[in-house]
Amino acid sequence: MIQLLLTMDENQTMGKRFIIKILDESNLLISKDSLTSLERNIENFFQNYKTTIYKC
C-alpha cells in the first residue's frame, strides 16, 4: 500500500501550496507525472472551494 502525505504550505516555499510526499517510495505504483497532476488537481480543487466559500 502506498501512503501519501498531503501538506499545505501557505507560503509556497517550494513553489506550490499543496505538496504531496510519498511515505514509502520502495513500493511506488504512481508515476511522478501522475503525482504532479494530482498535486495540480488538488490545488485547483482548493482554489475553487475557497472561491465558493467567499461567495456564500
C-alpha positions as a Markdown table, in Angstrom:
| # | Residue | x | y | z |
|---|---|---|---|---|
| 1 | Met | 0.0 | 0.0 | 0.0 |
| 2 | Ile | 1.2 | 3.5 | -0.8 |
| 3 | Gln | 0.9 | 6.2 | 1.8 |
| 4 | Leu | 0.8 | 9.7 | 0.6 |
| 5 | Leu | 1.2 | 12.7 | 2.9 |
| 6 | Leu | -0.6 | 15.9 | 1.8 |
| 7 | Thr | 0.9 | 19.0 | 3.3 |
| 8 | Met | -0.3 | 22.6 | 3.0 |
| 9 | Asp | 2.3 | 25.3 | 2.5 |
| 10 | Glu | 0.6 | 28.7 | 2.7 |
| 11 | Asn | 3.9 | 30.5 | 2.0 |
| 12 | Gln | 4.6 | 28.3 | -1.1 |
| 13 | Thr | 8.2 | 27.9 | -0.1 |
| 14 | Met | 8.5 | 25.1 | -2.7 |
| 15 | Gly | 6.5 | 27.0 | -5.3 |
| 16 | Lys | 3.3 | 25.1 | -4.5 |
| 17 | Arg | 0.7 | 25.5 | -1.9 |
| 18 | Phe | 0.0 | 21.7 | -1.6 |
| 19 | Ile | 2.8 | 19.3 | -1.5 |
| 20 | Ile | 2.3 | 15.5 | -1.8 |
| 21 | Lys | 5.0 | 13.3 | -0.4 |
| 22 | Ile | 5.3 | 9.6 | -0.8 |
| 23 | Leu | 6.0 | 8.0 | 2.5 |
| 24 | Asp | 7.2 | 4.7 | 1.1 |
| 25 | Glu | 9.0 | 5.0 | -2.3 |
| 26 | Ser | 10.1 | 1.4 | -2.4 |
| 27 | Asn | 6.6 | 0.3 | -3.5 |
| 28 | Leu | 5.9 | 3.3 | -5.7 |
| 29 | Leu | 3.0 | 2.5 | -8.0 |
| 30 | Ile | 2.2 | 6.0 | -9.2 |
| 31 | Ser | 4.4 | 7.8 | -11.7 |
| 32 | Lys | 6.0 | 11.2 | -11.0 |
| 33 | Asp | 3.9 | 12.7 | -13.8 |
| 34 | Ser | 0.7 | 11.4 | -12.2 |
| 35 | Leu | 1.8 | 12.7 | -8.8 |
| 36 | Thr | 2.4 | 16.2 | -10.4 |
| 37 | Ser | -1.0 | 16.0 | -12.0 |
| 38 | Leu | -2.6 | 15.0 | -8.7 |
| 39 | Glu | -0.9 | 18.0 | -6.9 |
| 40 | Arg | -2.2 | 20.3 | -9.6 |
| 41 | Asn | -5.8 | 18.9 | -9.3 |
| 42 | Ile | -5.8 | 19.3 | -5.6 |
| 43 | Glu | -4.6 | 22.8 | -5.8 |
| 44 | Asn | -7.3 | 23.7 | -8.3 |
| 45 | Phe | -9.9 | 22.0 | -6.1 |
| 46 | Phe | -9.0 | 24.1 | -3.1 |
| 47 | Gln | -8.8 | 27.3 | -5.1 |
| 48 | Asn | -12.4 | 26.6 | -6.4 |
| 49 | Tyr | -13.5 | 25.7 | -2.9 |
| 50 | Lys | -12.0 | 28.8 | -1.4 |
| 51 | Thr | -13.7 | 31.0 | -4.1 |
| 52 | Thr | -17.1 | 29.3 | -3.4 |
| 53 | Ile | -16.8 | 29.9 | 0.3 |
| 54 | Tyr | -16.1 | 33.6 | -0.2 |
| 55 | Lys | -19.2 | 33.9 | -2.5 |
| 56 | Cys | -21.5 | 32.5 | 0.1 |
